[in-house]
């Protein structure tokens, strides 16, 4: 009997975005260990990008919910803590990049926050009160675009605040990271 994830099966490329790892010494996962963990799930061509928990990989599985459940369970079993994660396809990432509402924003001061679902009610008034001067944001589908000209460390429009208000899982990546992840995903054919 052949390997379930053998090369004879068509492979799909995915990008997993883990939330809240390696932040201020909490939920520490070394990228080499994360790569090995993904490989232990029989994923192929696993590549990580920077220590914030970005993994590009291939699998014949088409159900992203199954992939997320397997990854979450493996991290929980191996490390003993929960990690929020969202897995997307390169096409979804490309579409999110293409919808960029702030094309003139400085790449290191601009991020896309990926959401697990389209938010039903966006509390714009509560978000607007928390923004600092010059900050801009917009929601498009399952993404929020945030420009922080004064830096991300100064914004009060945080994922923790938004997750409570929107009742969705979310994780953010700066513009340089999302474009690099798209480039990595495109090279896997």
N, C-alpha and C positions, 0 to 999 in steps of 0.2 A: 504494500500500500504506500503510495507516494505522500510526500509532505503536503499537508493541507495548504500551505502557503508556498508551494513549489513554483518554479519558474514557468511551468506550463500554464498557470493561471494568469489572466490579464491583471496587471498591477495598476492601482490607482494611487495617485500622489496626494498626500495630506500634509497639513501644517498644524501641529498642536501648539497651543499657546497656554502655558501653565501660569497660574496666577499666584503671586505672593511667595514665590520661592526665592531663597538667597537674598532676602531683604533684611538688612541690619542684623545678620546672623541668625535669622529665624528660618525654619523649614529649609535647611541647607541640603542641597543635592548637587554634587559635582557633575559637571556636564558629561564626563566620561562614564560616570555611573548611570546617568540618565540615558545615555546612548545604549549602554549594555542592558538596561531595563527594557527599553523599547525593542531591542534585538531579542530579548528573552520571550517577547510576545510574538515572535516570528515575523516581525516587520522587517522589511528589506531596505537597503540603501539609507540607513538612518544617519542623519546629520544634525548636529545641534548648532545653534548660533547664539552667541553671548550667554552669559550666566543667568539671564532672566527667565529662562525656560522656554526656548523656542526649538521645536523639533520638526524637521522635515523628514518624511519617511514614505514608504510605499507598502501597500497591502492590497490583496485581492478583495478584501471586505468592502462592501458598498454602503453599509449602514454605519453612519458616523456615530450614532448613539451607542452602538455596540463597541466601537473603537474606544470612545470616551469611557464607557463603563469598565472595559478591560484595563485601560491605562490607569484610571482612578483606583480600581481595586488593587492593582499591582503596586502602585505607590503606597497606598494605605497599608498593605501587607508588609512591604519591605521597610518603609520608613516610619510607620505608625502614626502618620498624620494625614489629614485630608488636604487635598490641593484642588482648587477650582481649575478647570481647564475647558478650553473650547478648541475643537478641531474643525478646520475649514479646508476647502480645496483651493488650489492656486487660482482657479477661475473666480471663486468668491472673493479672494484677496484682490485679484486684478480688478474686479467690478467695484470693490470698495475704494481702491486707489483712484480709479477712473472718475468716481463721483466726488472727488476732492472739492469741497466748497471754498477752500482757502488756498488757491494755487500760489499765492505770493508769500505765504507764511514761511518763516525760516524753518528748515527741516528739523532742527534740534529743539524747536520750541512748539512743535505741532505733533499731535498724536491722533491715532484712531483707536477708539475704544470699541472692542467687539463685544456684542451682546448675545446671550443665548436665545433671545426671542425679541421680536419687535415689541417695544414697550406699548402698553395699552393707554396709559395716561402719563404724560410727561409734565411734571410740575415746574413749568418754565419760571413762574414767579419765585419759587423757592431756590431754583438754580441761579436765577439772575441776582438774587440778594447775596449769594455766596461768591459770585465771580469777583475777581479783582479787576482794577482798571485795565482796559485794553483786551481782556479775555473775550474770546468769541467761541461759540459752540453751535452745533446744529446736529440734529438726528436725521439720518437717512436709513430707512430699513432697520437692519440689525447692527447698525454702527452709529457711534457718536463721534463727531470730529471736534477736537478741542485745540484751540490755539492759545498758548500761554506765553505772551511776549516777555513776561517777567520771570519765566521759569516754572517748571512743574512743581518744584518744592514750595512755591508760594501760593499755589491755587488751593482753594477750599472746595472746588468742584472735584471731589475725590471719588474713586470707585466705591469705597465703603459707603459714603453718603448716597451715591446714586443707586447702588444695589438695594439699599433699604427703601428708597423712594420708588424705584421702578420694579422691584421684585423680580430681578433677572440676575444671572451670573454675568460678570463682565471682566475683561482684562484689556489693558491698554498697551500699545506699542508706539514708539515715536516713528516719525516718517522715514527716517533712515533705516530703521529695522524692518518696517513693512516692505519697503522697496527691495531690501536685501533678501528677505524671505521669499518674495515673489521671484526674484532672480534665481534663487536656489531651487524653488519648486519647478521653474520652467526647464531647468537643466536635467530634470529626471524624466526621461521619456522611455 
